Amino acid sequence: MSTQKTIRRVQEYLDRYGYFDTLDYAKGKLDSPTRAAINRLRRQKRLAEPQAALESAADGLDSVIEAITRSRCGHPDLDNGVAFSLNCRWPKGTARLTFAFENHSRHMPADTAHNALRRAFQTWSNLPALPFQFEETNSEDSDIVVAWRPSADPDFFMGPGGGINPVAHADFPPACSSHIGPGRPLHFDDEGHLWADGPLNDALDLETVAVHEIGHLLGLRHSSVAGSVVREDVQPGAIRRALHSDDVFGITALYST
């Protein structure tokens, strides 16, 4: 890949996931806004700083290229270059949130896929700070609709970018929602990624990704803390089902009265 194409690929990722604080940057060039955005990405992903200043596209970008090709959630990490971990919450007085299954993954039996989601919802329900419980229904009017979709599905969050399709997406609570219509979506890409119930080298653990996306449904944004379930990237074979203290702190801060 040419130097210019490499920089454009990095810029697409930086733009899509919120690392630029301006749209005034030169495409295919390592200008000042691009350098600043790369530095934000390094801090967010805790990448090692290059030993020398970036004088050209090839200097010190190996770790950046590796980072932007990891499987990840479709939501941005920053908002115009500004990091944040909280978004908004479900209204006070919410006694329960209902969820329903639209279908199941073609990579596993329905019961296996649905049970992984049920465990993920229960993980968050176990938090004392959460003032409501999740309840499964068969209603089309459920608060949350779980579905496995093709990569090109028009509802898939912002589509592909930075050379990679996101593995999943979920909407935020109603006050910050980008979704039109009933039922916040919790969608998994069932075409571009393989799913498993457990650690398989070439597949993503469904429960791990589900716990992450439910964090967004509750109002959390991405965390830069290693081990947090709402950290943006996930690797095949990795298991990250247990809530980190950073996740617990976020929910407590968001829902405490």
Salt bridges, closest charged atoms under 4 A:
ASP21 OD2 - ARG40 NH2 2.72
GLU66 OE1 - ARG70 NH2 2.85
ASP77 OD1 - ARG72 NH2 2.75
ASP77 OD1 - HIS222 ND1 2.79
GLU102 OE2 - ARG149 NE 3.11
GLU135 OE2 - ARG96 NH1 2.59
GLU136 OE1 - ARG118 NE 2.69
ASP153 OD1 - ARG149 NH1 3.08
ASP155 OD2 - HIS187 ND1 3.32
ASP171 OD2 - ARG184 NE 3.26
ASP189 OD2 - HIS193 ND1 3.12
ASP190 OD2 - ARG106 NE 3.98
ASP190 OD1 - HIS107 NE2 3.66
ASP197 OD1 - ARG119 NH2 2.89
ASP197 OD1 - ARG241 NH2 3.38
ASP205 OD1 - ARG241 NH2 2.81
GLU207 OE1 - ARG119 NE 2.74
GLU207 OE1 - ARG241 NH1 3.13
GLU232 OE2 - LYS45 NZ 2.50
ASP233 OD2 - ARG70 NH1 2.84
ASP233 OD1 - ARG231 NE 3.67
